[in-house]
Amino acid sequence: MNLKEILLGLEGLKVKGTLDLEIKGIENNSKNVKEGFLFIAIKGFSTDGHQYVENVIENGAIAVMVEEGCDLKSLKVPADVTIIMAPSTRMALSITASNFYGHPSKKFKLIGVTGTKGKTTTTFMIKEILQRAGKKVGLIGTIATYINDKKIKDSDRTTPEGLELQQTFAQMAEDGVEVVVMEVSSQSLKLHRVDGCNFDIVIFTNFSEDHISQNEHTDMQDYFQSKLKLFHMCRVGIVNTDDLYGAKIPNMFPDNDITTYGIDNYAKLLAKDITITNSYVDFKVKITDRNERVKTGIPGRFSVYNSLAAICVAQKFGISPEIIKEALLEVRVPGRSEMVDNKLELPIMIDYAHSPESLQNILQAVKSYTRGKVISVFGCGGDRDNSKRTVMGEISGRIADFTFITSDNPRTEKPEKITEQIEEGMKKTKGKYKVVVDRTEAIKEAIQMATKRDIIVLAGKGHELYQEINGVKNDFDERIIIRDLIDEIEKNK
């Protein structure tokens, strides 16, 4: 594609050299640059792409884009290589990628989901409903990228970098995908990863303190404003009005077409008569012109909110109540409040909770609706922030009825050292507990302890299918481990 076409939509560019060039590819990773490529230098948090300009020219780059303020003289760019200076190379990467791949997000319906919590579950619910309605659906998010039920690749971040995102969109468009539902993180909005995307519907799930750090958001206002960018990019919105920040959005965007949902406050879609058990939640909601009883196998009040957001989307696609109800009953999200079917019919939940806040949230949620004991099984990752270990021990000791302190991914640390630090927090409470370093053995003991009135929460691993010990990743799928342990227990009865 001609370089002039690739740069369409970018403002404030300064150019040295010709723009009449045929570009064979775009890259921001210097290792992937080939003959005839445009290289876009990104100043990252750990590496600066401007340091690799000489390397990419040696590899065949015929044009280089740099960010305003860089020292051009130090880059030593030959006279026959075009230099483009942009106010923001991050923004430019996303827009040029969209241009280069033919604006793929215009070739299907694009749904963006943002919020502090609930993004992953909401996207899976929407995907399940649309698929059951006969749509070919793409999903991009924290766990993986899918086309229908086929996993394309695992994810290393919630929302991909702009170039990778447009490449994925192009692949989906080529495969005939009709709708793409995507988690949109605040970081991706702030760093321009979704610039150049053509959103058809955007969703705001909720907002609470998170991601406030030197490399993320300076404060809550910066965090909120980043999320609001989605509503500047798309006029059709869906918002949770029970959320304090979400309730402000309709008035902030009076010209947008915004549908509201909730439980406690006035909203267009309201859930009533809610029943929450340790294995499901059901509620009454008006879909089209009649009240329907909706049930989903993901327990918890938050599950009602996520379901309501998905129903709002389904209504915009004109999907029947029957299909919506079938989909929400069957949907399962890998490692997100995931209930594991088993022969003993014990309520066993797998959840990715691996921070103090997430562990507290999941344990408090299950505590609110479980008639019997809450049995917590968790550890903390090695080679990571060790200050949270004592805190998480204290949280589990305070909320759970019994805790098995065990391993997560010890990585290169000694598992015993990690469990000892967790135990320090546990001892600050009156909580009952046992240290079982081997995670499989801890799960076995939890199963042997539990009754159908209780709930076992296996926290920390979630969708991960491995356990990393001494730097080696070993197969560790908790669903398979639960099945095998129960088979063993049944055989030895």
Legacy VTK file of the C-alpha trace (Angstrom):
# vtk DataFile Version 3.0
C-alpha trace
ASCII
DATASET POLYDATA
POINTS 493 float
0.000 0.000 0.000
1.147 3.532 -0.760
2.559 5.372 2.256
0.241 8.351 1.640
-2.806 6.085 2.076
-1.355 4.519 5.212
-0.982 7.948 6.846
-4.576 9.098 6.151
-6.291 10.480 9.253
-3.076 11.475 11.039
-2.573 15.136 11.834
0.472 17.244 12.705
2.972 15.085 10.783
6.380 16.381 9.711
8.037 14.521 6.843
11.548 14.352 5.482
11.764 12.386 2.235
9.195 11.047 -0.229
5.764 9.705 0.680
5.446 8.038 -2.716
6.533 4.633 -1.413
4.952 1.178 -1.577
4.924 -0.217 1.950
4.886 -4.011 2.357
4.208 -4.073 6.097
4.028 -2.091 9.347
5.934 -2.995 12.505
6.660 -1.562 15.939
8.807 -4.559 16.923
12.263 -4.064 15.389
12.865 -7.853 15.257
9.979 -8.320 12.809
10.957 -5.607 10.317
11.585 -6.794 6.730
12.432 -5.274 3.356
10.013 -2.501 2.367
8.501 -2.014 5.848
7.428 1.081 7.760
8.812 0.982 11.309
6.956 2.930 14.004
9.081 3.679 17.070
7.163 3.480 20.355
8.603 4.764 23.614
7.487 2.055 26.050
7.726 1.724 29.821
10.762 -0.569 29.666
12.195 -0.140 26.140
12.341 2.710 23.650
11.808 1.783 20.003
13.819 4.807 18.894
16.988 2.956 20.005
16.434 0.394 17.240
16.074 2.726 14.250
19.513 1.855 12.863
18.756 -1.882 13.209
15.454 -1.670 11.306
17.068 0.275 8.476
19.685 -2.485 8.202
16.780 -4.975 8.049
15.217 -3.141 5.101
12.862 -0.503 6.515
12.283 2.186 3.880
10.334 4.541 6.166
10.608 5.293 9.882
8.103 7.071 12.102
9.391 8.728 15.274
7.765 10.728 18.061
7.971 14.486 18.373
10.796 15.517 20.680
13.234 12.750 19.812
16.794 13.657 18.783
16.807 13.093 15.014
20.546 13.688 14.643
21.375 10.842 17.009
19.285 8.391 14.952
21.587 8.505 11.894
18.894 7.930 9.271
20.229 7.685 5.667
18.983 10.242 3.116
17.094 7.596 1.109
14.921 6.549 4.107
11.786 8.616 4.721
11.406 10.012 8.245
7.953 10.879 9.605
7.606 12.703 12.908
4.248 12.297 14.695
2.822 13.934 17.846
1.981 10.425 19.163
3.431 7.288 17.601
1.105 5.114 19.733
-1.936 6.752 18.158
-0.271 6.605 14.735
0.407 2.865 15.086
-3.285 2.070 15.562
-4.549 4.368 12.807
-1.933 3.342 10.231
-2.607 -0.322 11.026
-6.337 0.196 10.488
-5.593 1.904 7.153
-3.112 -0.780 6.076
-5.512 -3.660 6.805
-8.463 -1.981 5.091
-10.433 -0.805 8.151
-11.465 -4.346 9.136
-13.666 -3.254 12.085
-16.083 -1.727 9.551
-16.671 -5.196 8.079
-18.496 -6.541 11.153
-20.367 -5.269 14.215
-17.918 -4.354 16.979
-18.977 -4.397 20.650
-16.599 -2.925 23.256
-16.942 -3.737 26.970
-15.168 -1.612 29.575
-15.340 -1.423 33.381
-13.261 -2.345 36.417
-14.917 -5.730 36.854
-17.145 -7.988 34.800
-15.612 -7.428 31.359
-14.575 -11.032 30.797
-17.831 -12.637 31.961
-19.978 -10.118 30.074
-18.119 -10.703 26.797
-18.514 -14.484 27.129
-22.247 -14.094 27.836
-22.713 -11.879 24.777
-20.713 -14.308 22.633
-22.801 -17.283 23.791
-26.108 -15.521 23.042
-25.019 -14.321 19.597
-23.624 -17.737 18.662
-26.856 -19.471 19.642
-28.671 -16.960 17.453
-26.593 -18.225 14.506
-23.986 -15.469 14.331
-20.300 -16.101 13.682
-18.661 -14.369 16.643
-15.147 -13.239 17.484
-14.041 -12.595 21.062
-10.931 -10.710 22.180
-10.119 -10.460 25.865
-8.128 -11.301 28.956
-8.245 -15.077 28.561
-7.849 -15.633 24.817
-8.979 -14.731 21.309
-11.738 -16.903 19.831
-13.710 -17.316 16.631
-16.868 -19.079 17.814
-15.570 -21.926 20.013
-12.163 -22.160 18.333
-9.354 -20.594 20.361
-7.061 -18.609 18.051
-4.443 -17.661 20.651
-3.955 -17.044 24.357
-3.785 -13.438 25.567
-0.941 -11.667 27.316
-2.988 -8.513 27.959
-6.682 -7.591 28.097
-6.653 -5.526 24.892
-3.912 -6.134 22.302
-1.558 -3.451 20.996
-3.038 -1.483 18.057
-1.150 -3.321 15.305
-1.913 -6.801 16.663
-5.554 -5.805 17.166
-6.021 -4.697 13.545
-4.270 -7.845 12.314
-6.684 -9.942 14.377
-9.659 -7.967 13.067
-8.445 -8.556 9.503
-8.219 -12.309 10.156
-11.723 -12.326 11.639
-13.180 -10.344 8.732
-11.557 -12.750 6.266
-13.087 -15.692 8.170
-16.554 -14.204 7.808
-17.042 -13.115 11.423
-20.251 -11.086 11.768
-19.821 -9.701 15.305
-16.737 -9.135 17.452
-17.078 -8.593 21.204
-13.990 -7.199 22.893
-12.785 -6.284 26.372
-11.510 -2.709 26.286
-9.185 -1.853 29.170
-8.677 1.686 30.427
-4.973 1.288 29.641
-5.755 0.460 25.999
-7.896 3.587 25.732
-5.262 5.790 27.354
-2.483 4.351 25.161
-4.531 4.667 21.929
-4.632 0.906 21.204
-8.247 1.076 20.006
-7.890 4.251 17.941
-9.028 3.475 14.408
-11.686 1.027 15.652
-15.278 1.418 14.472
-17.432 0.538 17.510
-21.156 -0.180 17.059
-22.048 -0.718 20.740
-20.089 0.102 23.917
-20.799 -1.130 27.467
-19.808 0.266 30.887
-20.081 -2.413 33.603
-18.880 -0.644 36.778
-16.056 1.426 38.215
-13.945 1.090 41.373
-10.392 1.836 42.481
-7.828 -0.144 40.486
-4.873 0.383 38.144
-3.601 3.480 39.981
0.176 3.349 39.578
3.098 5.086 37.927
2.704 3.108 34.685
-1.102 3.097 34.603
-3.361 5.923 35.864
-2.276 8.819 38.034
-5.604 8.988 39.905
-9.261 7.924 39.753
-10.202 10.855 37.538
-7.602 9.879 34.948
-8.841 6.270 35.152
-12.492 7.284 34.649
-11.754 9.744 31.850
-9.841 7.014 30.007
-12.894 4.745 30.098
-15.161 7.559 28.905
-13.208 7.737 25.639
-15.321 4.798 24.447
-18.450 6.950 24.602
-16.743 9.592 22.474
-15.970 6.865 19.917
-19.474 5.366 19.757
-22.949 6.877 20.151
-24.708 3.623 21.142
-24.038 2.749 24.777
-25.187 0.389 27.525
-24.593 1.463 31.142
-25.030 0.053 34.657
-26.862 2.819 36.549
-26.459 1.116 39.942
-22.809 2.109 39.668
-22.103 5.596 41.028
-19.908 6.536 38.054
-22.053 4.709 35.502
-25.117 6.681 36.593
-23.372 9.912 35.498
-22.725 8.775 31.924
-26.188 9.320 30.331
-26.137 12.992 31.424
-22.524 13.409 30.296
-23.418 12.197 26.801
-26.943 13.569 26.144
-26.649 13.069 22.370
-25.762 9.383 22.690
-28.299 6.554 22.492
-27.739 4.987 25.940
-29.630 2.004 27.367
-29.480 1.560 31.141
-29.672 -1.553 33.316
-29.645 -2.206 37.052
-31.195 -3.782 40.125
-31.659 -1.009 42.716
-31.998 2.202 40.693
-34.322 3.192 37.860
-33.174 1.700 34.560
-34.663 0.627 31.254
-33.818 -3.031 32.032
-34.416 -3.991 35.666
-33.788 -7.310 37.409
-36.311 -8.257 40.093
-37.109 -11.199 42.383
-33.472 -12.407 42.502
-32.538 -15.829 43.884
-28.856 -16.593 44.524
-27.627 -20.064 45.498
-24.165 -21.610 45.709
-24.463 -22.986 42.152
-26.667 -20.565 40.180
-28.568 -17.277 40.172
-31.974 -16.561 38.681
-34.062 -13.413 38.368
-37.048 -11.882 36.641
-36.564 -9.357 33.834
-38.748 -7.879 31.104
-37.482 -8.965 27.670
-39.370 -7.458 24.718
-42.936 -7.271 26.070
-43.129 -9.926 28.784
-41.487 -10.870 32.054
-39.038 -13.778 31.793
-37.336 -15.896 34.429
-33.621 -16.005 33.583
-31.173 -18.441 35.185
-27.395 -18.661 34.841
-24.916 -21.165 36.256
-22.551 -18.409 37.411
-23.646 -17.566 40.966
-23.440 -14.162 42.615
-25.154 -10.778 42.434
-22.519 -9.521 39.977
-23.726 -12.254 37.614
-27.120 -10.554 37.429
-25.467 -7.313 36.283
-23.363 -9.089 33.651
-26.438 -10.957 32.397
-28.415 -7.698 32.127
-25.665 -6.103 30.015
-25.682 -9.136 27.704
-29.495 -9.042 27.445
-29.328 -5.351 26.430
-27.018 -6.322 23.553
-29.248 -9.252 22.570
-32.267 -6.964 22.361
-30.426 -4.646 19.985
-29.905 -7.674 17.724
-33.576 -8.703 18.054
-32.737 -12.083 19.606
-35.635 -14.070 21.095
-36.052 -14.539 24.877
-35.792 -18.315 24.434
-32.317 -18.098 22.889
-31.180 -15.575 25.523
-32.335 -17.845 28.369
-30.740 -20.972 26.857
-27.423 -19.187 26.360
-27.229 -17.677 29.844
-28.085 -21.024 31.428
-25.283 -22.811 29.573
-22.521 -20.164 29.460
-19.301 -20.908 31.323
-16.347 -18.557 31.590
-12.961 -20.269 32.040
-11.714 -19.455 35.528
-14.244 -16.726 36.335
-16.616 -17.981 39.057
-16.609 -21.182 37.035
-18.698 -23.934 38.603
-17.230 -27.382 37.903
-19.738 -30.177 37.283
-18.795 -33.310 39.214
-20.164 -36.746 40.198
-20.502 -35.811 43.864
-22.559 -32.715 42.911
-20.419 -30.603 45.226
-20.389 -26.840 44.581
-16.777 -26.324 43.429
-15.812 -22.946 41.979
-12.634 -22.081 40.091
-11.781 -18.387 40.100
-8.779 -16.376 38.910
-8.738 -14.240 42.101
-5.039 -13.674 42.825
-4.962 -10.253 44.497
-6.231 -9.155 47.930
-9.183 -7.254 46.439
-10.250 -10.048 44.081
-9.940 -12.732 46.787
-12.000 -10.625 49.190
-14.656 -9.979 46.528
-15.112 -13.636 45.571
-15.138 -14.916 49.169
-17.605 -12.244 50.297
-19.818 -13.000 47.290
-20.015 -16.753 47.962
-20.376 -16.170 51.725
-23.525 -14.115 51.101
-25.424 -16.982 49.479
-23.863 -20.209 50.797
-25.886 -21.982 53.519
-22.968 -24.165 54.624
-19.216 -23.600 54.902
-17.037 -21.547 52.566
-13.859 -23.590 52.001
-11.051 -21.485 50.534
-8.079 -23.075 48.719
-5.462 -20.569 47.608
-1.781 -19.674 47.399
0.270 -16.749 46.075
2.552 -16.591 43.059
6.304 -16.684 43.491
8.660 -13.976 42.172
5.855 -11.432 42.544
4.774 -8.811 45.101
5.215 -10.639 48.412
3.554 -7.901 50.487
0.100 -9.159 49.480
0.657 -12.671 50.894
0.045 -11.782 54.550
-2.911 -9.593 53.534
-4.529 -12.414 51.562
-4.035 -14.838 54.458
-5.837 -12.401 56.725
-8.675 -11.933 54.213
-9.291 -15.672 53.833
-9.031 -16.227 57.596
-11.589 -13.502 58.235
-14.168 -14.545 55.598
-13.837 -18.280 54.865
-14.976 -20.940 57.328
-11.908 -23.038 56.536
-8.795 -22.281 54.473
-6.274 -24.584 52.838
-3.080 -22.565 52.347
-1.301 -24.084 49.370
0.805 -23.328 46.262
-0.137 -21.220 43.262
2.746 -20.764 40.788
5.801 -20.754 43.086
8.026 -20.184 40.037
11.618 -20.016 41.365
10.691 -19.440 45.031
10.382 -22.164 47.664
6.651 -22.950 48.094
7.113 -23.338 51.855
8.411 -19.781 52.150
5.307 -18.446 50.382
2.867 -20.466 52.514
4.625 -19.300 55.694
4.079 -15.657 54.709
0.388 -16.333 53.992
0.114 -18.100 57.356
1.375 -14.964 59.141
-1.780 -13.156 58.006
-4.008 -16.124 58.828
-2.733 -16.128 62.437
-4.057 -12.571 62.887
-7.581 -14.001 62.588
-9.574 -16.712 64.337
-9.975 -18.547 61.026
-9.495 -22.312 60.875
-6.868 -23.454 58.393
-4.367 -26.078 57.313
-1.164 -25.691 55.300
-0.990 -28.255 52.466
1.824 -27.183 50.138
0.923 -29.634 47.342
-2.060 -28.026 45.562
-3.521 -31.334 44.324
-3.483 -32.731 47.863
-5.080 -29.518 49.178
-7.909 -29.832 46.627
-8.385 -33.491 47.621
-8.697 -32.628 51.311
-11.149 -29.821 50.523
-13.337 -32.225 48.519
-13.278 -34.763 51.355
-14.302 -32.056 53.829
-17.181 -30.559 51.795
-20.906 -31.313 51.710
-23.496 -30.195 49.124
-24.421 -27.270 51.381
-20.840 -25.934 51.292
-18.823 -24.321 48.522
-15.150 -24.868 47.662
-13.402 -21.862 46.118
-10.177 -22.725 44.279
-8.690 -19.261 43.897
-5.727 -18.004 41.898
-5.303 -20.360 38.938
-8.516 -19.653 37.054
-8.141 -20.322 33.332
-4.455 -21.287 33.638
-3.727 -24.870 32.606
-0.290 -25.122 34.200
1.596 -24.766 37.468
5.069 -23.227 37.312
7.541 -24.798 39.750
11.293 -24.080 39.618
10.785 -22.246 36.348
9.111 -25.274 34.682
5.456 -25.161 33.594
3.725 -28.442 34.477
0.254 -29.437 33.210
-2.275 -28.420 35.859
-5.922 -28.170 34.791
-7.998 -27.945 37.969
-11.075 -29.302 36.179
-9.235 -32.526 35.279
-7.684 -32.717 38.752
-11.141 -32.429 40.378
-12.519 -35.177 38.109
-9.597 -37.523 38.759
-9.639 -36.929 42.525
-13.372 -37.624 42.755
-12.933 -40.811 40.676
-10.216 -41.884 43.133
-12.349 -41.027 46.175
-15.338 -42.924 44.735
-13.199 -45.984 43.951
-11.769 -46.108 47.464
-15.143 -45.866 49.237
LINES 1 494
493 0 1 2 3 4 5 6 7 8 9 10 11 12 13 14 15 16 17 18 19 20 21 22 23 24 25 26 27 28 29 30 31 32 33 34 35 36 37 38 39 40 41 42 43 44 45 46 47 48 49 50 51 52 53 54 55 56 57 58 59 60 61 62 63 64 65 66 67 68 69 70 71 72 73 74 75 76 77 78 79 80 81 82 83 84 85 86 87 88 89 90 91 92 93 94 95 96 97 98 99 100 101 102 103 104 105 106 107 108 109 110 111 112 113 114 115 116 117 118 119 120 121 122 123 124 125 126 127 128 129 130 131 132 133 134 135 136 137 138 139 140 141 142 143 144 145 146 147 148 149 150 151 152 153 154 155 156 157 158 159 160 161 162 163 164 165 166 167 168 169 170 171 172 173 174 175 176 177 178 179 180 181 182 183 184 185 186 187 188 189 190 191 192 193 194 195 196 197 198 199 200 201 202 203 204 205 206 207 208 209 210 211 212 213 214 215 216 217 218 219 220 221 222 223 224 225 226 227 228 229 230 231 232 233 234 235 236 237 238 239 240 241 242 243 244 245 246 247 248 249 250 251 252 253 254 255 256 257 258 259 260 261 262 263 264 265 266 267 268 269 270 271 272 273 274 275 276 277 278 279 280 281 282 283 284 285 286 287 288 289 290 291 292 293 294 295 296 297 298 299 300 301 302 303 304 305 306 307 308 309 310 311 312 313 314 315 316 317 318 319 320 321 322 323 324 325 326 327 328 329 330 331 332 333 334 335 336 337 338 339 340 341 342 343 344 345 346 347 348 349 350 351 352 353 354 355 356 357 358 359 360 361 362 363 364 365 366 367 368 369 370 371 372 373 374 375 376 377 378 379 380 381 382 383 384 385 386 387 388 389 390 391 392 393 394 395 396 397 398 399 400 401 402 403 404 405 406 407 408 409 410 411 412 413 414 415 416 417 418 419 420 421 422 423 424 425 426 427 428 429 430 431 432 433 434 435 436 437 438 439 440 441 442 443 444 445 446 447 448 449 450 451 452 453 454 455 456 457 458 459 460 461 462 463 464 465 466 467 468 469 470 471 472 473 474 475 476 477 478 479 480 481 482 483 484 485 486 487 488 489 490 491 492
